[in-house]
């Protein structure tokens, strides 16, 4: 990976793209430290740091912007939710489906609709954040029952979320990597110093009654993280190779074809997107509960507690949604019929399978099995820390979202490195005229 970066840095155009992405991420981190007026950041930070569950999750995904009550506290979540909604509606609504099939022009129109939906969701979420701040006593003294302060806070949060969406799209257009994934990557990485300090506290016995218990927890967390990283890298590099044989044909006095090749299908073909989508959807009920603050002991209070991150239902829903989004994402990114037609046009076939529909059916069958294995792997990495926390009665709350964070970090690094390698390959390809 370091050699890839070194080689890419030598190419002027790739170096500009890398520097542009880094510049955008720097702007994002600056915005994550701009405070929002009329909010008592000290109270927000103390409540967020002492809380577990959803507040901890929001703080991780925002890179500390939530606990610091800054401009980008809403983070990229409205944009992710809007993208999910539009992609789902593109399957159900014929007009949006036609747009998705119109190539570049249709994609631009869908992106424009996604932006409008993002702003609408950001506005609704910003209003919810304001009422949450008000209910929990997180507003400054002069902001209580002040309509002007409410408008300023909502406008700042909504504008911040829209600006994050713009930054992510700029990375997609002119930089290297996926903008949404890179922003989440930077947010998670920014929490590494606090994680290291927490492990240091465990290792020195500051967070446990016995020194050796803290050392075991710290060492166990490090070993578990390394094992997860190794497993993620292994699964991401795994693939199923379908044998392909090309028929011989005579053109003039020369014979072409007759080669044996393979059609690779990656085990984790969806990357980290199912994790990101599932986390955004499954946290919605708890987010709504945090905004409305229902009466303690009432029906709605019990209802929203069922969806808390420390419950079995939350873990089960996360598992189901990861598998569902893995299949959904592969359906919109991989077309077995198109692959089968391309093989047929080039005189290729899978041994023992007739060209045409039988080939596409066979590829679909293999793809479904591979996707299921990859989705189960993603679910295991993401849900295992949650189950461990539930079984231990909340004693491992710090690991609740550890699996998802590690998958996002490692997955983004691998995907970005592959994109850089792809860009380098295109620039080194000599073509037919040289």
Residue, then its C-alpha position, 0 to 999 in steps of 0.5 A: x500500500x505504501x509503495x502504491x502511494x509512493x508511485x502515485x505521488x510521482x504522477x502529477x495528476x494523481x498527486x493533485x487528486x490526492x492533495x485535493x482530497x486531503x484539502x477537503x478533509x482538512x476543511x471538514x476537520x476545521x468545520x468540525x471544530x467551529x462552535x454553534x452559537x447559543x449551545x453550552x458545549x461543556x454541558x453537551x460534552x459532559x452528557x455525551x461523554x458519560x452516555x452510552x448507546x446512540x450518543x456514543x455512536x453519533x459521537x464516533x461517526x461525527x469525530x467528536x463534533x456531536x459532543x463538542x456541539x460544532x457546525x458539523x454535528x449532524x455529520x454525513x448521516x442525512x446524506x447517507x439516509x437520502x441516498x438510501x431512500x432514493x436508491x430504494x425509490x428508484x426500484x419502486x417508482x417507474x419515473x426514478x427507475x427510468x432516470x437511473x437507466x438514462x446514463x450520465x444525465x439520469x444519474x445527475x438528475x438523481x443526484x440533484x433529487x438526493x441533494x434536495x432530500x438531504x437538505x429536507x432531512x437535515x432540516x428535520x434532524x436539526x429541529x430534532x437536535x434543537x429540541x433535544x438540546x433544550x430538553x436536556x438543558x444543553x442550551x446557553x442561559x440566554x437561548x432558553x425560550x428564545x426563538x431567534x436562538x432556535x432559528x440560528x441553531x437549526x440553520x447552523x446544523x442544517x447548513x453544516x450538514x449540507x456543506x458536508x454533503x457538498x464536500x463529499x461530492x467534491x471528493x467524488x468529482x475531483x479527488x480520490x476515493x468515495x467522499x462519504x467513506x473518507x469522511x467517516x474514515x477521518x471521523x473514526x481515526x480522529x478518535x484514535x488518541x482517546x481510544x489509546x488513552x482509554x487503553x492506557x487507563x485500563x493498563x494502569x488500573x485506573x478504570x478497574x479495581x485490579x491492575x491485572x484485570x485492566x491489563x487483560x482488558x487492554x491486551x485483549x482489546x488490542x489482540x481482538x482488533x488485530x485479529x479483526x483487521x487480519x480477518x477483514x483484509x483476508x475476506x476482502x482479498x478472497x474471491x471466487x473465480x469462475x472458469x471461462x473458455x473462449x472458442x477458437x475462430x479463424x480470421x484470414x490465415x490466423x487463428x484467434x481465441x482458444x484461451x482459458x480465463x477466469x471471471x473473478x467474483x469478490x467475496x465482499x463485493x459490496x465493501x463497507x456500504x451495507x454497514x454504513x446503510x444498516x447503521x443509519x437505518x437501525x439508529x433512527x428509532x433511538x434518534x427519534x426517542x432522543x429528540x422527543x424525550x418521552x415520559x419515563x416509564x411510559x409506553x413510548x419510553x419502553x418502545x424506544x428502549x427496545x431499540x437501544x444499542x444495548x438490546x438484542x433487537x438492535x443487534x438482530x436488526x443490524x444483522x438483518x439489515x446488513x444482509x439485506x443491504x448487501x443483496x440490494x447493493x449487489x443488485x444495483x452494481x452487478x448485472x449477471x445478464x450483461x456479463x453473460x451477454x458480453x461473454x457470448x459476444x466474445x465467444x466465451x463460455x463457462x465449461x458445462x454451462x450453455x451461453x445466454x440465459x443458463x450462463x446468467x442464471x448460473x452467475x446469479x446463483x453463484x453471486x447469491x451464495x458469495x454475497x450471503x457469505x460476505x454479508x454474514x462476515x460483515x454481520x459477524x464483525x459488526x454484531x459480535x461486539x454488541x453481543x459481547x456487550x449485552x452478555x457482559x451486562x454493559x461492561x464492554x460498552x466501549x466495544x459496542x461499535x468497535x467492529x463497525x468502526x474497524x470494518x469502515x477504516x480497513x475497508x476504506x483504506x483497501x478501496x482507496x488503495x485499489x482505486x489509486x492502483x486502477x488510476x495508475x494502471x490506466x495511465x500506464x496502459x500503452x494501448x494499441x498505437x504504441 
